[in-house]
């Protein structure tokens, strides 16, 4: 099985699956959230379990994400 990739219009890097949250690929919908199991058409879907697992923010747009691959310019959130 191969994963479809495309160049992100924001950062030009190859994005896979739903793409970067900075510029999501809306053609890969609907999808099932790996955290809550909900079927959704929103590539920027957020549920309570995602909020509990946020680890990165994008230096470019400020969006938060669980995985660094979901952002164009990821930076680790440093806890206090």
Secondary structure as the mmCIF struct_conf table of DSSP 4:
data_model
#
loop_
_struct_conf.conf_type_id
_struct_conf.id
_struct_conf.beg_label_comp_id
_struct_conf.beg_label_asym_id
_struct_conf.beg_label_seq_id
_struct_conf.end_label_comp_id
_struct_conf.end_label_asym_id
_struct_conf.end_label_seq_id
STRN STRN1 UNK A 5 UNK A 7
TURN_TY1_P TURN_TY1_P1 UNK A 9 UNK A 11
BEND BEND1 UNK A 13 UNK A 13
STRN STRN2 UNK A 14 UNK A 16
TURN_TY1_P TURN_TY1_P2 UNK A 17 UNK A 18
STRN STRN3 UNK A 19 UNK A 20
TURN_TY1_P TURN_TY1_P3 UNK A 21 UNK A 22
STRN STRN4 UNK A 23 UNK A 24
TURN_TY1_P TURN_TY1_P4 UNK A 26 UNK A 27
BEND BEND2 UNK A 28 UNK A 28
BEND BEND3 UNK A 30 UNK A 30
STRN STRN5 UNK A 31 UNK A 32
TURN_TY1_P TURN_TY1_P5 UNK A 34 UNK A 36
STRN STRN6 UNK A 39 UNK A 40
BEND BEND4 UNK A 41 UNK A 41
TURN_TY1_P TURN_TY1_P6 UNK A 43 UNK A 44
HELX_RH_AL_P HELX_RH_AL_P1 UNK A 48 UNK A 52
TURN_TY1_P TURN_TY1_P7 UNK A 53 UNK A 53
STRN STRN7 UNK A 56 UNK A 58
TURN_TY1_P TURN_TY1_P8 UNK A 59 UNK A 61
STRN STRN8 UNK A 64 UNK A 65
BEND BEND5 UNK A 66 UNK A 67
HELX_RH_3T_P HELX_RH_3T_P1 UNK A 68 UNK A 70
BEND BEND6 UNK A 71 UNK A 73
STRN STRN9 UNK A 74 UNK A 76
HELX_LH_PP_P HELX_LH_PP_P1 UNK A 77 UNK A 79
#
